[in-house]
Amino acid sequence: MNAFANEALADAKPAFPIPAGVYAETVTEVRHYTDRLFRFRMTRPEGFRFRSGEFVMIGLPNAEKPVYRAYSIASPSWDEELEFFSIKVPDGPLTEHLQKIQPGDTVLMRKKATGTLVADALLPGKRLYLFSTGTGIAPFASVARDPDIYEKFETVVITHTCRQLDELTYGRELVDTILADELMGEFAAGKLHLHSTATREGPDKGERITTLIETGKLFADLGLPPFDPETDRAMICGSMEMLKDTAAMMERFGLVEGSNSNPGTYVVERAFVD
């Protein structure tokens, strides 16, 4: 065997069979935003249904027993493809490998979508706040691209908090794309607002979303009144600490946590990526 054959053999990836009962979909696009964040799109299984804001379990065909993690679907329920927004963890059981995918690669996905960040889990209201940190904006990328949400709420506010300014790019481009879209722009015009801040850079350095809410700066920046439990609704997705603190703040404002079986005035997603 010559040197070239040896090198090819050494670089060859082991072939593992696709597990039964899961979808095997093809990556169509990958974009890296920073050394910590990337997004990818893949084909959508025929007949697969989900509600905007739900998550699925995804993995890679790189082991006999693949590792699966919960990922919010960032694309809306009407999209022909599925989009995901992910962190990069050097030693993460899944993300260590997922961050290296390229168009044409295969991603595994379990067949059931679920989650609480859906309009059905909220009581009717006027304003909807979508509080996110980091990749927690992913389900809101789905919700904000669903025309139905603008039929249910007069105002939709996405708040996106990250550490660095360049980590806010995904959210800013998302909102710009929605407002510029010929169809979605008609639904979202005058209703969709983005409030993005970096805790380590920029004018809001050091201020977490809970601080911006507590001081009233968030509402002043947006030109909106303070929370009113009669009219305001919230969805929360982010780090464990952010979920805990923001949910506690919602309770202090008089909002009540809801679920699919018992709608309330705010909901929290507790599924995480490694």
N, C-alpha and C positions, 0 to 999 in steps of 0.2 A: 504494500500500500504506500503510495507516494505521500509527500509532505502536504500537498493540497487536500488530499482525501482525508488525512489525519486531522487537519485543521477543520474541515467541514464537519467531520464526525464529532469533534470536540465541541463545536458551536451548535450542533443540532439540538433542538429542544425535544425532550421526551414527549411522545404522543400519548395522551390519556383519553379514554372514551368519554363522550358526553354523558353525564349522569341522566338517568331516567327522570321524567317528570319536571324538567326545566326547559326553558327556551335557550337556544344558542343563537345569538344575534351578532351581526357584523358591524364593527366600528366604521363609521362613515366620515368622522371629522374629529380632530383633536386640536385643542388650543391651550397653550401654557401661558398663564398670566404672570406668575411670579415663580420663585423657586419653592413656593408652598401651595400654589393654587393652579388648578387646571380644570377644563371642562371637556367633555366628549359627547358626541352624538352617535347613536347606533340605530339600526333598523328596528322597526316596531313589529312584534309578532302579529300575524294575522289573527284577528278576533280578540286581541288583548284589550281589555277595557279598564279604565281607572278614572277616579275623580281628581280633578286638579287639586294638588296639595298632598296627595298620597305618596307613600314610599313603597319600594320593593327591596328584595334581597338580591344582591348581585355578587358574582364571583368570577373566577377565571378557570379555564380548563387546564390548570397547570399541576394538578395532583389527583390522586385516586379519590380523595375526599376533599373537594375544593372548599376553601374558606369563603363564607358568605357574610356580607355586612349590609346593614340597612342604608339605603340611599334614597333620598327624596327625588322624585321625578321633577326635573326643572321645566320640562316642556308641558304645555297645556293639554288637556284631554283630547283636543281636536287635532293635534299635530300628527303628521305621518311618521315622524321619527321620535325617539326618546332621547332626552338630553339630561346629563348629570353634571354637577359642579362638585369638585372634590378637592380635599386637601392632599398633600403629599407627606407621608410619614416614612422616613428612611427604613425603619425596622417594623413598619406596620404589617401584620399578617397578610392583608390584602393590598393596601395602598402602595407598599414597597414595589409591587409588581404592576398594579393598575396604572401607575403614573408613567409606565413605559410603553403603554399600548400605542399602536399605530393604526391608521385606516386599513381595513382588511382583516384585522385581528378579530377573534371571537370573544364575546363576553357572555357569561351565563346569567340567567335571570330566572328566579322562581316565579311561579305563575300567579301568585296572589298579591294584589296591591291593597294596602290598608293605611290607616293613619287618621289623626284627629284634626289636621289642619285643612279642613274642608268647610265650605259654606254651610253644609247641612248640620254641622255641630254648633252653629251660632244662631242665636235668636235674631230676628230682624232688627236693624238699626240704621243710623244715618252715616256714621263714619266708621271705617275699618282701618285699624292700625296693624301693620305687619312688622313686628319687631324681630330683627335678626342680627346675629353676629357671625362673621366669617362665612362659611359655606351654609350656614343656616338660612341664607337668602334663597337657597335652591327651591324649596316648596313655594315660596312667594313669587318666584319667576314663573311658576306654573299658574298660581292663582291670579296674578296680575295680567296674564295673557288670556284669561278666560272671559269672554264677553258677558257671561252671566253675572259676574261679580259686580259689574257696573250697573246692572239692572237692580241689584239688591242694595247697593250703597251709593250715596251721593258723593262721598269722598273716600279714596283709598290711599293710604300713606304707607310707603315702605321706609323703614328706618334700617340702615345698614351700618354697623359699627365694626371696624377692623383695627389692627394695630398700625399698619402703614397705609399711606395714601394710595399706593399702586394696587393695594388689595381691594380697593373700592371700584376698580374698573368694570368688573362684571356687572355690578348693579347699575352703574351709570349708563353703560352701553345698553343694558336691558331696557331701561326706561326710555332712553332715546329711540330705541328701535320700535317700542310699542307706540310711542307718540307719532313716529314718522310713518308707521304702517297705514296703508290706505284703509284697511278695514278696522283694525284695532284702534287706530287713532281717533276714529269717530266715537267709539265707546269711551275711550280714556281721556279725551281732551277735556281739560278743566277739572277732571276728577282725580287723576293719578298724580301723586306727589312723591318725591324722593328726598329723604334727609339722611345723607351719608356723612360719617365722621370717622376720623382716625384718632385713636387714643394716644399715639406716640408722635404724631406729626400734625401740623396744621393748626388752625385757629381754635379747634376744640380739643387740643392735646390734653390728655389726662382725664377727660370727661366721659364717663360711661353713659349709656342710654338712660339708666336709672337716674343719674345726676341731671341729665337734660330734662327729664320728665319732672323730677322733683322741684327743680329751680324754675320750671316754666319756660325755659329757653326753647325747648322743642316746639311748643305751641306758638311762642312769639315768632320764631323763625318761619313757621308755616302760615302764620296769620289765622290760627284756629283757636277756639276756646279750650279751656282745660277740660279734662275728662269729665264726662257726664254719663253715669251708668245707665241712664235711660236711653241714650242715643249712641254711645260709643261701644265698639266691639274690638277685640284684639286677638291676634294669633302670635305665638311666641316660638321662636326656634333659634337655638344657638348653643353656647357652652353650658355645662351643668350649672355653673355659678350664675350665669346670666338668666337661665330659666328660673332658678330658685328666687333670685332677687326681683326679677320683673314680675313673676307671678304673685309674689307677696305684695308688691306695689299695686297690682291690679286689684287684689283683694281689699287693700286699704282704700282704694277709690270706690269700692262698692261693687266691683264686677265679680261674677261667679263663674267658676270653671265649668265648662260644658264638655260633652262627649257626643259620639254618634247616637247613642241611645237616649241621651238626656241633654239637649242643647242648652248652652249657657251664654254668657256674655264675653267670655274669653276662653281660648283653648291653647294647650301646650303640646309640643311634640317631644317625646322622650326617647326617640330612636337615634342612635349615634353611629358615626363612622369611626373606625380605629384611627 
